[in-house]
């Protein structure tokens, strides 16, 4: 029995269509873009440019192509990146009736090519919405009495087809997905001499999820040039397979690293590329911490897009190795999120880095922060009542943490005092006297 899933982006798309002539829904392949739009606009004509004949008509005869659809209040155009010349015809059609909103609802899977065409032709006329794979709360809302556990969702991933057809083997789905991605998107985005090398590259990237990006090390592991590794990472980002998370390094008088981190956008694809054949293998693997961090970031990013939150997401790491997993720049202050693969989050040592950074930032840090784990029930941390311990699998309000509990009693925890390292004076090497060897030889000869 298939499961109907209501997407969090549905209301946002309806609202934007009332204020913009063109709405573009982007995202990786198989994230449910087409299904979502056809559910929202069941009576609208649907034309997919995935078909070569339709793409050719739109590319060569864009004006006539759109004129044939002019009588419909809303038209759905699927995979518009296959007809880049159509964007100029869209601009003319929109400008001819500038106050007609929600006229064209489009989808696209290749972000960089789409952005270039939009900036040239539809600036100010089009709004962009990004659709990720399923958020955990979407599956919970679809089946509140029997929603999947966190281990199952992390391992199986959030691609809608895997949950509409629960009997589908996840390994077969991802093998087909990877083959299609390599053959279609990679060949169009970059001239890759060997798809086998690119597949080895993407599998190697999976081992780096949640870690700093080192282009040269990654290139050496695969056997390619550093410039090629950087180009191929941009391809993965353009096709919404990975997310490059920047560090927070605004000038606060402290040395902060400026190297970004690499994260996969879906943990199911990540587990497949890591060769993890079951949720049990995932939990027992040395990658479980990185997979959990990837999962938490995914839920934050999905919530941000669905709520149209202005929050910017970073991570914090300084030259001394003091690190917090995620930093939200929101309302002019920094809110921290620490991700821990534990069921309680009660260990006060988990907050040490957070407290060191908060002590350094002072009023620039927010009053409330999050520790994302697998706790059965949300609660304020016993060692710090300003830190909310939440279950990242079921949590929703990432950008609206409630007021701390005024009655909470702070327990004795670790010492969070920031102690600066004292610089030791460099040891001076003793210089040999130029005639020391000769003097020693002369003394031996005389004796």
Order of alpha helices (4+ residues) and beta strands (2+ residues): alpha-beta-alpha-beta-alpha-alpha-beta-alpha-beta-alpha-beta-alpha-alpha-alpha-alpha-alpha-beta-alpha-alpha-beta-beta-alpha-alpha-alpha-beta-beta-beta-alpha-beta-beta-beta-alpha
